[in-house]
Amino acid sequence: MLLVLHAGLLAWAAARQAPTYDEVAWLPAGICHWQLGRFDLGRVNPPLPRMIAALPVLAVGAQTDWTRFSGEPGSRAEFAVGRDFMQANGPRSFWLFTLARWASIPFSLLAGWVCYSWGTHLYGRGAGLMSLVLWCFSPIVLANAGLVTADVPSAALGLTATYSFWRYLHRPRISAAVGAGVLLGLAELTKTTLLAWYLVWPMLWAARHRRQDTDAPGRVAKWYDLLLIAVISLYVMNLGYWFEGSFTKLDRLQFVSHALAGDGRGLGWGNRFSGTALGELPLPLPVNHLLGIDQVKAQFELGSPTYLRGRWKHGGWWYYYVYALVVKTPLGTWLLAILALAATMLARGYRADWRDELTLLLPPCAILVFVSSQTGFATMRYLLPAAPFAFIWMGKLARAVEIRHRVLAKVALFALSWTVTSSLAVYPHSLAYFNELGGGPLGGPAHLVDSNIDWGQDLLYLKRWIERHPGARRLHVAYSGLVDPRLAGIEFKLPKKAPAAGAHELGNQSFVEPGWYAISVNVLRGLPAAIPDGQGGWQGAATGDYAYFRDYDPVARAGYTIYIYHFDEGRH
């Protein structure tokens, strides 16, 4: 029943919201993989999630435009191709993205089922149910599980693969090792972040190997089982790319990151392995998987403007993700985490074998350390692969009922109810969720922007607001997203940018034209981006161009991310 309810919540939200920034790029990239048999479009992430999302769109048919396709090293042509895809399909694009989103929902259902199963194995059925509730109603899960992105699929398959590996460690069998290898390969086809599993799993194996007795007498986990798992996972990974460029020699590739291209990159491409013995080695990886890693590394090296607490900084902060967790995680969930930690330390009845506890805690810690070390880009959704492990670990508090710790059981139930209530109070705008400490969705922009709150998802809510207010004429829109609002039937023009040197004057009536204005939160807070200009083109918006709207109070909102202003004739 919980999973059915969860699927219903995701399906409803998927149909109500406009395609988000990355989705516009990923869906046509998934279609490209099927139709053209190429994996260089959108190579920064592995292809499995978008290929699955593309299946129903292929079934119903869609127009494609590959005019601006480019497979050159470092190219991010998927965004230009995505905009062309939207234009080619017109208003029907919104239905196509809804179908693609619905096809992505099973990933979240899989994660929920594993949360329940693993929690039940470790701490009992009550714990499994608590873990499942945390997953099904987590705002970050509800925000991302119905999108055509890689974050929830990587969380689901990363968790499922590790659960399979944990079962293998308990009962070492060749069949279990093969299953873990297949699932690891599938997980690696979702997001490059999960390459961390190739470090985490040997650590878990070593921790378990210290103890020779297992549930399967006569056999213990062998080191060559790890090798078998790795080989199978690499085979599955290559299979997922249809062996495109597999076993290409390293020196045949052109890289764009300093780490792989070296100093002599010429026009931006290079290969530090040319003329070396390493360069002669054939790579057991699909060529676009490695080029995608190289491209992500190059982006981390260049960095990008990052926003935190009202301040922009190139390159970000090492504590960004810790801060984001503080303001975007429900306070009820934080209370559960504190109670679970205290119960684990103080009461033996809440502890599983320390190796089992390590299996739950090491993966999320590895994810947090890895993403925090890469300060060039920062967004809360990068932490999603860590979430289900934490939820399973918190689920141990359900044992308070069995142990008859009534006070703890009541407090844990209160915290769980607080989490669910706080999350559903914002649904279906879960992407804009901030907890009470962060000021809720309205206070969120003071802390974080971009995909942490505004990813272009509220465009259709703006359309519905306009339909309810036919008197809203002379509409000016500064929208942050890759979808042209005209595709949603919204005719508009851009507001004027703030004048240079001293910006505006509040009493200058010639500066702000009378009429209605719809301004995205990202634009208000100064996220540098190209925004639709109302004429079929795109215009750059820099920090400060539209910040003057923050001096006025909005009269309405579309969702939580598009603020609506009205200026009358003769007064502001």
C-alpha positions in Angstrom: 0.0 0.0 0.0 2.9 2.4 0.8 4.5 1.7 -2.6 1.2 2.2 -4.4 0.7 5.5 -2.6 4.2 6.5 -3.4 3.8 5.7 -7.1 0.6 7.7 -7.2 2.2 10.7 -5.6 5.1 10.6 -8.2 2.7 10.1 -11.1 0.5 13.0 -10.2 3.5 15.4 -9.7 5.1 14.2 -12.9 2.0 15.2 -14.9 1.6 18.6 -13.2 5.1 20.0 -13.6 7.1 21.3 -16.6 10.3 19.5 -17.7 13.2 20.6 -15.5 16.5 21.9 -16.9 18.4 18.6 -17.2 15.4 16.6 -18.3 15.1 18.6 -21.5 18.6 17.3 -22.4 18.4 13.8 -21.1 15.2 12.6 -22.8 16.4 13.3 -26.4 19.8 11.9 -25.4 18.0 8.6 -24.4 16.2 8.6 -27.8 19.5 9.2 -29.5 21.0 6.1 -27.9 18.2 3.9 -29.3 17.8 5.5 -32.7 21.4 6.3 -33.6 23.2 3.7 -31.5 25.5 6.5 -30.2 26.4 7.4 -26.6 28.3 10.6 -27.0 25.2 12.8 -26.4 24.9 13.4 -22.7 28.0 11.3 -22.0 28.6 13.0 -18.6 26.3 10.4 -17.1 25.8 6.8 -18.1 22.8 6.0 -20.3 20.6 3.5 -18.5 18.1 5.8 -16.8 17.4 8.0 -19.9 17.2 4.9 -22.2 14.5 3.5 -20.0 12.7 6.8 -19.8 12.8 7.0 -23.6 11.0 3.7 -24.3 7.4 4.9 -24.0 8.3 8.0 -26.0 9.7 5.8 -28.8 6.5 3.7 -28.6 4.2 6.7 -29.2 6.5 8.5 -31.6 8.3 11.8 -31.3 10.0 14.3 -33.7 13.7 14.6 -33.4 16.1 17.3 -34.6 19.8 16.4 -34.6 21.0 19.5 -36.4 23.1 20.7 -33.4 24.3 17.3 -32.4 28.1 17.2 -31.7 30.2 14.3 -30.4 33.4 16.3 -30.0 35.3 16.0 -26.7 33.9 18.4 -24.1 30.7 19.1 -26.1 27.5 19.6 -24.1 25.3 19.5 -27.2 22.5 17.7 -25.3 21.1 21.0 -24.1 20.9 22.5 -27.6 19.5 19.3 -28.9 17.0 19.3 -26.0 15.7 22.7 -26.9 15.4 21.7 -30.5 13.4 18.6 -29.4 11.0 20.8 -27.5 10.5 23.0 -30.5 10.1 20.1 -32.9 7.3 18.5 -30.8 5.7 21.8 -29.6 3.0 21.6 -26.8 3.0 17.8 -27.2 6.4 17.8 -25.5 4.8 18.1 -22.1 2.9 14.8 -22.6 6.0 13.1 -23.9 8.0 14.1 -20.8 5.1 12.9 -18.6 5.3 9.5 -20.2 9.1 9.4 -19.8 8.7 10.4 -16.1 6.2 7.6 -15.5 8.6 5.1 -16.9 11.2 6.3 -14.4 9.0 5.6 -11.3 9.9 1.9 -11.0 13.4 2.8 -9.9 12.0 4.5 -6.8 9.7 1.5 -6.1 12.7 -0.8 -6.3 14.6 1.4 -3.7 11.5 1.3 -1.4 11.3 -2.4 -1.6 15.0 -2.9 -0.8 14.7 -0.4 2.1 11.9 -2.6 3.5 13.6 -5.9 2.9 17.0 -4.9 4.2 15.6 -3.1 7.2 13.5 -6.2 8.0 16.5 -8.5 7.8 18.6 -6.4 10.1 16.1 -5.0 12.7 12.7 -6.6 12.2 9.6 -5.9 10.1 8.7 -2.7 12.0 12.1 -1.3 11.1 11.5 -2.2 7.5 8.2 -0.4 7.5 9.8 2.7 9.1 12.6 2.7 6.5 10.0 2.4 3.7 7.9 5.3 5.1 11.0 7.5 5.2 11.8 6.7 1.6 8.3 7.1 0.3 7.7 10.5 1.9 11.1 12.0 1.8 10.8 15.4 0.0 14.1 14.9 -1.9 12.8 11.5 -3.1 9.4 12.9 -4.1 11.1 15.8 -5.8 13.4 13.7 -8.0 11.9 10.2 -8.4 9.5 11.4 -11.0 12.1 13.1 -13.1 14.1 11.9 -16.1 17.4 12.2 -14.3 20.0 9.8 -12.9 19.8 10.6 -9.2 17.0 8.3 -8.0 18.0 5.5 -10.4 21.6 5.6 -9.0 20.2 5.6 -5.5 18.0 2.6 -6.3 20.5 0.5 -8.1 23.4 1.5 -5.8 21.3 0.3 -2.9 20.1 -2.9 -4.6 23.6 -3.8 -5.6 25.0 -3.3 -2.1 22.2 -5.3 -0.6 23.0 -8.1 -3.0 26.7 -7.9 -2.0 25.7 -7.9 1.7 23.7 -11.1 1.1 26.7 -12.6 -0.7 29.0 -11.8 2.3 26.6 -13.6 4.6 26.3 -16.6 2.4 29.2 -16.7 0.0 28.2 -18.6 -3.1 29.3 -18.2 -6.7 25.7 -17.6 -7.8 25.5 -14.8 -5.2 28.7 -13.3 -6.5 27.5 -13.3 -10.1 24.2 -11.6 -9.0 26.2 -8.9 -7.1 28.4 -8.4 -10.2 25.4 -8.0 -12.5 23.7 -5.5 -10.2 26.9 -3.6 -9.7 27.3 -3.3 -13.5 23.7 -2.0 -13.7 24.4 0.5 -10.9 27.5 1.8 -12.8 25.2 2.4 -15.8 23.3 5.1 -13.8 25.8 7.6 -12.4 29.6 7.9 -12.3 29.4 8.7 -8.6 28.9 5.0 -8.0 32.5 4.3 -9.1 33.0 4.8 -5.3 31.5 1.3 -4.9 34.8 -0.2 -6.3 36.5 1.2 -3.2 33.7 0.7 -0.7 32.9 -3.0 -1.5 36.5 -4.3 -0.9 36.5 -2.5 2.4 33.3 -4.2 3.4 34.7 -7.5 2.2 37.8 -7.0 4.3 35.8 -6.2 7.4 33.7 -9.3 6.9 36.7 -11.5 6.0 38.3 -10.9 9.5 35.7 -13.3 10.8 35.9 -16.7 9.1 32.6 -18.2 10.3 29.6 -17.5 8.0 26.1 -18.7 7.5 27.4 -21.1 4.8 29.7 -23.7 6.6 32.7 -24.8 4.6 33.0 -21.6 2.5 34.1 -18.1 3.2 34.2 -15.0 1.0 37.3 -15.4 -1.3 39.4 -12.6 -2.8 38.9 -14.0 -6.3 35.1 -13.6 -5.8 35.7 -9.9 -5.7 37.6 -10.2 -9.0 34.7 -12.1 -10.5 32.3 -9.5 -9.3 34.4 -6.7 -10.8 34.8 -8.6 -14.2 31.1 -9.2 -14.4 30.2 -5.7 -13.6 32.6 -4.4 -16.3 31.0 -6.7 -18.8 27.5 -5.5 -17.9 28.7 -1.9 -18.1 30.2 -2.5 -21.6 27.0 -4.3 -22.6 24.9 -1.3 -21.5 26.9 0.8 -24.0 26.6 -1.9 -26.7 30.4 -2.3 -26.5 30.8 1.1 -28.2 34.5 1.8 -28.3 35.3 -0.9 -25.7 39.0 -1.9 -25.5 40.2 1.2 -27.3 43.8 2.0 -26.6 44.2 4.9 -24.1 46.4 7.0 -26.3 43.7 7.0 -29.1 41.4 9.3 -27.1 41.2 13.0 -26.8 40.6 14.4 -23.3 39.6 17.9 -22.1 40.4 17.8 -18.4 43.8 18.8 -17.1 44.0 15.5 -15.2 43.9 13.4 -18.4 44.8 15.8 -21.1 47.9 17.3 -19.5 49.3 20.7 -20.0 49.8 20.6 -23.8 46.1 20.6 -24.8 46.4 22.9 -27.8 42.9 23.7 -28.8 41.6 22.2 -25.6 42.1 18.6 -26.3 45.0 16.4 -25.4 46.2 13.1 -24.0 48.9 12.9 -21.3 49.3 9.2 -22.0 50.5 9.6 -25.6 53.8 8.0 -26.2 53.8 6.1 -22.9 53.4 2.4 -22.0 50.0 3.2 -20.4 48.8 4.7 -23.7 49.2 1.3 -25.3 46.8 -0.4 -22.9 43.3 -1.3 -24.2 40.7 0.1 -21.8 38.1 -2.4 -20.5 35.6 0.4 -20.5 33.2 1.9 -23.1 35.0 4.9 -24.6 32.1 7.3 -23.8 32.1 6.3 -20.2 35.7 7.3 -19.8 35.2 10.5 -21.9 32.2 11.3 -19.7 34.3 11.0 -16.5 36.9 13.2 -18.2 34.3 15.8 -19.1 32.9 15.9 -15.5 36.4 16.3 -14.2 37.0 19.2 -16.6 33.8 20.9 -15.3 35.0 20.4 -11.7 38.4 21.9 -12.6 36.7 25.0 -14.2 34.1 25.3 -11.4 31.0 27.4 -11.6 29.2 30.1 -9.6 27.7 28.6 -6.4 25.1 30.2 -4.2 24.9 29.9 -0.4 23.1 32.1 2.0 22.7 35.0 -0.4 26.3 35.0 -1.6 27.7 33.9 -4.9 31.2 32.3 -5.0 33.1 30.7 -7.8 34.0 27.1 -6.8 31.7 26.8 -3.8 32.3 25.7 -0.2 33.5 22.4 1.3 30.7 22.5 3.8 28.0 23.2 1.2 26.4 19.8 1.4 26.4 19.7 5.2 24.6 23.1 5.2 22.2 21.9 2.5 21.3 18.8 4.6 20.6 21.0 7.6 18.0 23.2 5.8 16.5 20.7 3.4 16.2 17.6 5.5 12.9 17.4 7.5 13.6 18.2 11.2 11.6 15.0 12.1 14.2 13.0 10.1 17.0 14.8 11.9 15.4 13.9 15.2 15.2 10.3 14.1 18.9 10.3 13.1 19.9 11.7 16.6 17.7 9.2 18.4 19.1 6.3 16.2 22.7 7.4 17.1 21.9 7.6 20.8 20.1 4.2 20.8 23.0 2.6 18.9 25.5 3.9 21.4 23.6 3.3 24.6 21.4 0.3 24.1 22.6 -3.0 22.7 19.1 -4.0 21.5 19.3 -1.5 18.7 22.6 -2.7 17.2 23.1 -5.3 14.5 26.5 -6.9 14.0 29.1 -4.1 13.6 29.9 -5.3 10.1 26.3 -5.0 9.1 26.2 -1.5 10.6 29.3 -0.7 8.6 27.6 -1.8 5.4 24.9 0.7 6.0 27.1 3.6 7.1 30.2 3.4 4.9 28.5 4.0 1.5 26.7 7.2 2.5 29.8 8.5 4.2 31.8 7.8 1.0 29.2 9.7 -1.1 29.2 12.7 1.3 33.0 12.9 1.3 33.2 12.5 -2.4 30.7 15.2 -3.4 31.9 17.6 -0.7 35.5 17.3 -2.1 34.2 18.4 -5.6 33.3 22.0 -4.8 33.1 23.0 -8.5 29.4 22.0 -8.6 27.0 21.7 -5.8 23.4 20.5 -5.6 21.6 18.6 -2.9 20.4 15.8 -5.3 24.0 14.5 -5.6 23.5 13.1 -2.1 20.5 10.9 -3.1 22.5 7.7 -3.4 23.3 8.0 0.3 19.7 8.5 1.4 18.3 4.9 1.4 21.2 3.6 3.5 20.5 6.3 6.1 16.8 5.5 6.2 17.4 1.8 6.8 19.8 2.6 9.6 17.2 5.0 11.2 14.5 2.3 10.9 16.1 0.5 13.9 14.2 2.8 16.2 11.1 0.7 15.5 12.6 -1.9 17.8 11.6 0.4 20.7 8.2 -1.2 20.5 9.5 -4.7 20.8 12.0 -3.8 23.5 9.2 -1.9 25.3 11.0 1.4 25.4 7.7 3.3 25.4 9.0 6.8 25.6 11.5 6.3 22.8 8.8 4.6 20.7 6.5 7.6 21.1 9.2 10.1 20.3 10.2 8.2 17.3 6.6 7.9 16.1 6.2 11.7 16.6 9.4 12.3 14.6 8.3 10.1 11.8 4.8 11.7 11.7 6.5 15.1 11.7 8.6 14.1 8.7 5.6 12.9 6.7 3.4 15.9 7.6 6.2 18.4 6.8 6.9 16.8 3.4 3.2 16.5 2.3 2.5 20.1 3.3 4.7 21.2 0.4 3.8 18.4 -2.1 3.7 18.4 -5.1 6.3 21.2 -4.9 8.7 18.9 -3.2 11.7 20.3 -5.2 11.2 23.6 -3.3 11.1 21.9 0.1 13.0 23.5 3.0 12.4 22.6 6.6 11.1 24.9 9.3 14.6 25.9 10.3 15.3 27.0 6.7 12.0 29.0 6.6 10.1 26.6 4.4 9.9 27.0 0.6 9.4 30.8 0.9 12.6 31.1 3.0 14.5 28.7 0.9 15.9 31.2 -1.7 17.8 32.9 1.1 19.8 29.7 1.5 20.1 27.8 -1.8 19.0 28.2 -5.4 19.2 26.3 -8.7 18.0 22.7 -8.7 17.8 22.9 -4.9 14.6 24.9 -5.3 14.0 26.2 -8.9 14.7 23.9 -11.8 12.1 25.4 -14.1 9.4 23.0 -12.8 6.6 25.6 -12.1 6.1 26.8 -15.7 2.8 25.0 -16.0 1.6 26.5 -12.7 2.3 29.9 -14.2 0.1 28.9 -17.2 -2.7 27.8 -14.9 -2.4 31.1 -13.0 -2.7 33.1 -16.2 -5.8 31.1 -17.2 -7.4 32.0 -13.9 -6.5 35.7 -14.3 -7.4 36.7 -17.8 -6.9 40.3 -16.9 -3.2 39.8 -16.5 -2.1 41.6 -19.7 1.2 42.9 -20.9 3.0 40.0 -19.3 6.7 40.2 -18.8 8.5 36.9 -17.9 12.1 36.2 -16.8 12.0 32.4 -16.6 14.8 30.1 -15.5 14.6 26.9 -17.6 15.2 25.3 -20.9 11.5 25.3 -22.0 10.3 28.3 -24.0 7.1 29.5 -22.2 5.5 30.0 -25.6 5.2 26.2 -25.9 2.9 26.3 -22.9 0.8 29.0 -24.6 2.3 31.9 -22.7 3.0 35.0 -24.8 5.4 37.4 -23.1 8.3 39.7 -23.4 11.4 40.1 -21.2 11.5 42.7 -18.4 14.0 45.5 -18.6 17.4 44.8 -17.0 18.6 47.0 -14.2 20.5 50.0 -15.5 24.2 50.0 -15.0 25.9 52.1 -12.4 23.6 52.4 -9.5 20.7 50.3 -10.8 17.2 51.7 -10.5 15.3 54.3 -8.7 12.2 53.2 -7.0 10.4 56.3 -8.1 11.6 56.1 -11.7 8.3 55.2 -13.5 10.0 55.0 -16.8 12.1 52.2 -15.7 9.5 49.6 -14.8 6.7 49.5 -17.3 3.1 49.0 -16.0 1.9 45.5 -16.3 2.3 42.0 -14.9 5.7 40.3 -14.3 6.6 36.7 -13.6 10.2 36.3 -12.3 11.8 33.0 -11.4 13.6 32.6 -8.1 16.9 31.8 -9.9 16.6 35.0 -11.9 15.8 37.0 -8.8 18.8 35.7 -7.0 21.1 36.2 -9.9 21.9 32.8 -11.3 23.9 33.4 -14.5 22.0 31.7 -17.4 20.3 32.1 -20.8 16.6 32.8 -20.5 13.8 32.8 -23.1 13.3 36.2 -24.7 9.7 35.8 -25.9 10.7 36.0 -29.5 12.0 32.4 -29.9 15.5 33.2 -28.9 17.5 33.3 -25.6 19.2 36.1 -23.8 21.9 36.0 -21.2 21.0 37.1 -17.7 23.8 38.0 -15.3 23.8 38.4 -11.5 22.0 41.6 -10.7 20.1 42.1 -13.9 16.7 41.5 -12.3 17.6 41.7 -8.6 15.6 45.0 -8.4 12.4 43.0 -8.2 13.4 41.9 -4.7 12.6 45.5 -3.6 8.9 44.8 -4.3 6.4 42.4 -2.8 4.9 39.8 -5.1 1.1 39.7 -5.4 1.0 36.0 -6.2 3.2 33.0 -6.9 3.1 30.1 -9.4 4.2 27.2 -7.3 7.0 28.4 -5.0 9.5 29.4 -7.7 7.9 32.0 -9.9 7.0 35.3 -8.2 4.3 37.4 -9.8 4.3 41.2 -9.6 1.9 43.9 -10.7 2.7 47.5 -11.5 -0.2 49.9 -12.1 -0.1 53.0 -14.3 1.4 55.9 -12.4 2.6 53.9 -9.4 4.6 50.9 -8.4 
